[in-house]
Amino acid sequence: MKKITLRLLAGLAGIAALVAVVLMPVAAPASAQEVVRLWPDQPAASPGEREKRAPFGTVVTNVEDATLTIYRPDPAKANGTAVIVAPGGAFHMLSIENEGEAVAQWLNGLGVTAFVLRYRLLRTGGDLPFAMLRYMTNLPKLAVAVEPLRPLATADGEQAVRHVRANAARYGVKPGRVGLMGFSAGGAVTVWTMLANKSDARPDFAAAIYPGLLPDPIAAPEKAPPLFVAVADDDKLSRDDSARLDAAWRAAGARSEFATFPKGGHGFGMKRQDKPSDLWTERMEAWMNALGVLGK
């Protein structure tokens, strides 16, 4: 495992402090979207999933039954492209609003059909903020805790791609234009899914936004899909992993776009901060245009 520097730990502690607040339960969104279970043949997990309010928007905890929530664009704008969105949250929670729903709405504006993935998480209790603080100041310990979850979260990523592709006609998308993108821990799920390299679960393109907990070294798979990587230079958690991911793709001769921004920190998602990282959506839109996935 990579050596964790004091500088990185300081950044982790600063971010963890944002979570050290009381998380208040919130009601489900009024405009519910279609939700599908990814593993319908398995018994539904006992109810444990919770939505709570945090300073950075609604979060979800205790996901045991992986689902996709479908967000459809205006039919007049729909272009046949699908993108599965995996929010982040250190595998303790999902930043479902800032890195999920808001991303889906942005993609809808581009004519893309979006699918927000709720992948399986570590089980947490009332001590969530303190548990995250303990883990986020000790990344090796977090990696050990997450390791048993890795095959489950990877399977969720793979099954999401399979489901969307198998039901392309139902969703009005093209089976050869199914993308996968993730933020932070969701970026790890995105990368793990690609590295598993299963032909029926390989996305046609992918985006990793400030990904973390990536393997070291990273070996790009055969037929690696085009990749977009975005990170802020002052992101003490994910700057190094993002650079290694881009370098691995390029070393394998695969297509990668590395978008870096001088300021923005970690976890910016769709939140505007009047910082250079606010431009990441413009960079990704331009990249998708260059791929040809925004045209009908």
C-alpha positions in Angstrom: 0.0 0.0 0.0 1.2 3.5 -0.7 2.7 5.5 2.1 0.3 8.0 3.6 1.9 11.4 4.1 1.2 13.8 6.9 0.0 16.3 4.4 -2.6 13.8 3.1 -3.8 13.0 6.7 -4.2 16.7 7.4 -6.4 17.0 4.4 -8.5 14.0 5.4 -9.0 15.4 8.9 -10.2 18.7 7.4 -12.8 16.9 5.2 -13.8 14.6 8.0 -14.7 17.6 10.1 -17.4 18.5 7.6 -19.1 15.3 8.5 -18.8 15.7 12.3 -22.3 17.1 12.6 -25.7 15.8 13.5 -27.2 14.2 10.4 -31.0 14.8 10.4 -33.4 12.4 8.7 -35.2 13.8 5.7 -38.3 12.8 3.8 -37.9 11.1 0.4 -38.0 13.5 -2.6 -41.4 14.5 -3.6 -40.9 13.7 -7.3 -39.9 10.1 -7.1 -38.2 8.5 -10.1 -38.4 4.9 -11.4 -36.2 2.7 -9.2 -35.1 -0.8 -10.1 -33.4 -3.4 -8.0 -30.2 -4.8 -9.5 -30.5 -8.2 -7.9 -34.3 -8.9 -8.1 -33.7 -12.7 -7.8 -32.2 -12.3 -4.4 -34.3 -11.6 -1.3 -34.7 -8.0 -0.5 -32.4 -6.9 2.3 -34.0 -5.9 5.6 -34.9 -2.2 5.7 -31.9 -0.3 6.9 -31.3 2.3 4.2 -31.7 5.9 5.5 -31.6 9.3 4.0 -30.2 12.2 6.1 -29.4 15.8 5.7 -25.8 16.9 5.8 -24.1 20.3 5.2 -23.4 19.3 1.6 -26.9 17.9 0.8 -28.9 14.7 1.3 -26.9 11.5 2.0 -27.9 7.9 2.1 -26.5 5.3 4.5 -26.7 1.5 5.0 -27.4 0.5 1.4 -27.6 -3.3 1.3 -29.9 -3.7 -1.7 -28.3 -2.1 -4.8 -30.6 -0.1 -7.0 -30.7 2.2 -10.0 -32.8 5.4 -10.0 -33.7 6.4 -13.6 -33.7 10.1 -14.6 -35.0 10.6 -18.2 -34.3 13.7 -20.3 -36.9 15.7 -22.2 -37.8 13.3 -25.1 -37.1 16.2 -27.6 -33.5 16.3 -26.3 -32.8 12.6 -25.7 -29.8 11.5 -27.7 -29.7 7.8 -26.8 -26.7 8.0 -24.5 -26.9 6.5 -21.0 -24.6 7.3 -18.0 -24.6 5.4 -14.7 -23.7 7.7 -11.8 -22.0 6.4 -8.6 -21.9 9.0 -5.8 -19.1 9.0 -3.3 -19.0 9.0 0.5 -16.1 6.8 1.7 -18.2 3.7 1.5 -20.0 4.9 4.7 -22.7 6.9 2.8 -23.6 8.2 -0.6 -23.7 11.9 -1.3 -26.9 11.2 -3.2 -27.8 14.9 -3.8 -24.5 16.6 -4.7 -22.9 13.7 -6.6 -26.1 11.8 -7.7 -29.4 13.6 -8.3 -27.8 16.9 -9.3 -25.4 15.1 -11.7 -28.3 13.2 -13.2 -30.2 16.5 -13.8 -27.1 18.0 -15.5 -26.8 15.0 -17.7 -30.5 15.2 -18.6 -29.9 18.7 -19.8 -27.4 17.3 -22.2 -29.9 14.8 -23.5 -28.4 11.9 -21.6 -30.5 9.3 -19.7 -29.0 9.0 -16.2 -29.1 6.2 -13.7 -28.0 6.9 -10.2 -26.4 3.8 -8.6 -26.9 3.1 -4.9 -24.2 0.5 -4.4 -23.7 -1.5 -1.2 -22.0 0.2 1.7 -20.5 -0.5 5.1 -23.1 -0.7 7.7 -23.1 2.3 10.1 -24.9 3.4 13.2 -25.5 6.6 15.1 -21.7 7.1 15.4 -21.4 7.7 11.6 -19.5 11.1 11.8 -17.0 9.7 14.4 -16.6 6.4 12.5 -15.8 8.4 9.3 -13.4 10.6 11.2 -11.5 7.6 12.5 -11.2 6.0 9.1 -10.5 9.1 7.1 -7.5 9.9 9.3 -6.2 6.3 8.8 -6.6 5.4 5.1 -4.9 2.0 5.5 -7.5 1.1 8.1 -10.3 2.3 5.8 -8.8 0.2 2.9 -8.9 -2.9 5.2 -12.5 -2.2 6.2 -13.6 -1.7 2.6 -11.8 -4.8 1.2 -14.6 -7.3 2.0 -17.1 -4.8 0.4 -15.0 -4.4 -2.8 -16.3 -7.5 -4.6 -19.9 -6.5 -3.7 -19.6 -2.9 -4.9 -17.8 -4.0 -8.0 -20.5 -6.5 -8.7 -23.1 -3.7 -8.3 -21.2 -1.6 -10.9 -21.0 -4.5 -13.3 -24.7 -5.4 -12.9 -25.6 -1.7 -13.4 -23.9 -1.7 -16.8 -25.4 -5.1 -17.7 -28.9 -4.0 -16.7 -28.9 -0.7 -18.7 -27.4 -2.4 -21.8 -29.9 -5.3 -21.6 -32.8 -2.9 -21.3 -31.6 -0.3 -23.7 -34.7 -0.4 -25.8 -36.9 0.0 -22.7 -34.9 3.1 -21.7 -34.6 4.6 -25.2 -30.8 4.4 -25.2 -28.2 2.7 -27.5 -26.5 -0.4 -26.1 -23.2 0.8 -27.4 -23.4 4.2 -25.6 -23.5 3.2 -21.9 -21.2 5.2 -19.7 -20.2 4.8 -16.1 -19.0 7.7 -13.9 -18.2 8.0 -10.2 -17.1 10.4 -7.6 -14.5 9.6 -4.9 -15.6 6.2 -3.6 -17.9 6.0 -6.5 -14.9 6.7 -8.7 -13.3 3.6 -7.1 -16.4 1.5 -8.0 -16.1 2.9 -11.5 -12.4 1.9 -11.8 -12.9 -1.5 -10.1 -15.6 -2.3 -12.6 -13.4 -1.4 -15.5 -10.4 -3.4 -14.1 -12.6 -6.5 -13.7 -12.8 -6.3 -17.5 -15.8 -8.4 -18.1 -17.0 -8.0 -21.7 -20.7 -7.8 -20.8 -20.1 -5.3 -18.0 -17.5 -3.0 -19.6 -18.8 0.5 -20.0 -18.4 2.2 -23.4 -16.8 5.2 -21.8 -16.1 6.2 -18.2 -15.4 9.2 -15.9 -13.6 9.2 -12.5 -14.1 12.4 -10.6 -11.5 12.7 -7.8 -11.4 8.9 -7.3 -9.8 7.3 -4.2 -8.8 3.9 -2.8 -7.4 2.8 -6.2 -5.0 -0.1 -6.5 -1.2 0.5 -6.6 -0.1 -0.2 -9.3 -2.9 0.3 -11.7 -2.9 -1.7 -14.9 -5.4 -0.6 -17.5 -7.4 -3.5 -18.9 -7.5 -4.7 -22.5 -9.9 -2.7 -24.5 -10.0 0.0 -21.8 -12.8 2.4 -22.5 -12.1 6.1 -23.1 -11.7 7.8 -19.7 -12.2 11.3 -18.3 -10.5 12.1 -15.0 -11.1 15.3 -13.0 -9.5 16.5 -9.8 -8.4 19.7 -8.1 -4.7 20.2 -7.4 -5.4 21.0 -3.8 -7.3 17.7 -3.3 -5.1 16.0 -0.7 -7.1 12.8 -0.9 -7.3 12.1 -4.6 -4.8 14.1 -6.6 -2.2 11.4 -6.6 -4.6 8.5 -7.4 -6.1 10.6 -10.2 -2.7 11.2 -11.8 -1.8 7.5 -11.5 -5.1 6.5 -13.1 -4.6 8.8 -16.1 -1.0 7.7 -16.5 -2.0 4.0 -16.5 -4.5 4.6 -19.3 -2.0 6.5 -21.3 0.8 3.9 -20.8 -1.6 1.2 -22.2 -2.3 3.4 -25.2 -5.9 4.0 -24.1 -7.6 7.3 -24.4 -7.7 9.5 -21.3 -8.5 13.1 -20.7 -7.0 14.5 -17.4 -8.8 17.7 -16.3 -7.1 19.4 -13.3 -8.0 22.6 -11.6 -5.8 24.7 -9.3 -8.4 25.0 -6.6 -11.5 23.1 -5.6 -10.6 20.6 -2.8 -12.3 17.3 -2.5 -16.0 16.5 -2.9 -17.1 19.5 -5.0 -19.5 17.5 -7.1 -22.1 19.8 -8.6 -21.8 22.4 -5.8 -20.6 25.8 -7.2 -17.8 27.3 -5.1 -16.5 30.2 -7.3 -13.4 28.1 -7.8 -11.7 26.7 -10.9 -13.2 23.3 -10.2 -16.6 24.7 -11.1 -15.6 24.2 -14.7 -15.3 20.4 -14.6 -18.8 20.0 -16.1 -17.8 22.1 -19.1 -14.6 20.1 -19.6 -16.6 16.8 -19.4 -19.3 18.0 -21.8 -16.6 19.0 -24.3 -15.0 15.5 -23.9 -18.3 13.8 -24.4 -18.9 15.9 -27.5 -15.5 14.9 -28.8 -16.4 11.2 -28.2 -19.5 11.7 -30.3 -21.9 10.6 -27.5 -24.0 13.8 -27.3 -25.3 13.7 -30.8 -28.4 11.8 -31.8 
